[in-house]
Amino acid sequence: MAFVIRNNKQRLEKPEGIYLMVKGIEWLVKEVKMTPSGNIVVMVHDPVRLENQIFTACNISDLGKLIGED
């Protein structure tokens, strides 16, 4: 087991990447993939609070409608 000790300045630094704003919190997008059931999920990380979440964006049929395929 390892511990990382960060000071306040390091804690508030955000790494480069694509961020989503959800309920007032900026989440760093780590991965986007499709589950076997056909749902598109986005795995995100909050670098300030060190929390991870998985959001279901849509299912594959909704994505097809969004990009204009029948």
Legacy VTK file of the C-alpha trace (Angstrom):
# vtk DataFile Version 3.0
C-alpha trace
ASCII
DATASET POLYDATA
POINTS 70 float
0.000 0.000 0.000
1.261 3.477 -0.857
0.220 6.944 0.157
0.571 10.140 -1.834
0.826 13.331 0.180
-0.165 16.432 -1.779
-0.112 20.041 -0.679
-3.031 22.379 -1.359
-1.524 23.764 -4.593
-0.972 20.259 -6.001
-4.478 19.220 -4.976
-6.094 21.991 -7.015
-4.018 21.435 -10.183
-5.978 19.765 -12.941
-4.282 17.508 -15.472
-4.799 18.188 -19.174
-7.643 16.397 -20.893
-11.327 16.585 -21.747
-13.630 17.588 -18.895
-17.394 17.190 -18.421
-19.384 19.429 -16.084
-21.952 17.386 -14.135
-23.895 19.028 -11.295
-21.248 21.715 -10.867
-18.279 19.310 -10.729
-15.673 19.061 -13.483
-14.890 15.426 -14.279
-11.861 14.353 -16.323
-12.877 11.846 -19.027
-10.718 8.741 -18.647
-12.443 6.279 -20.996
-15.495 5.940 -23.232
-16.643 2.466 -24.192
-19.608 0.317 -25.061
-20.900 -2.359 -22.700
-22.030 -5.793 -23.952
-25.650 -4.649 -23.481
-25.121 -1.798 -25.981
-24.866 1.139 -23.566
-22.251 3.836 -24.079
-20.536 4.569 -20.756
-18.103 7.317 -19.807
-15.582 6.642 -17.052
-14.551 9.881 -15.351
-12.264 11.032 -12.546
-12.375 14.121 -10.303
-8.707 15.043 -9.738
-9.554 17.458 -6.899
-11.646 15.077 -4.771
-9.955 11.885 -6.081
-13.283 10.271 -6.929
-14.234 8.084 -9.890
-17.649 7.676 -11.516
-19.210 5.846 -14.436
-21.931 7.669 -16.359
-24.201 5.968 -18.888
-24.426 8.391 -21.799
-26.888 6.562 -24.055
-27.487 3.233 -25.740
-26.263 2.275 -29.204
-29.615 2.886 -30.927
-29.812 6.437 -29.501
-26.270 7.060 -30.703
-27.216 5.893 -34.209
-30.138 8.367 -34.248
-27.839 11.129 -33.025
-25.360 10.683 -35.867
-28.119 10.260 -38.446
-27.979 6.552 -39.242
-31.190 4.562 -39.688
LINES 1 71
70 0 1 2 3 4 5 6 7 8 9 10 11 12 13 14 15 16 17 18 19 20 21 22 23 24 25 26 27 28 29 30 31 32 33 34 35 36 37 38 39 40 41 42 43 44 45 46 47 48 49 50 51 52 53 54 55 56 57 58 59 60 61 62 63 64 65 66 67 68 69
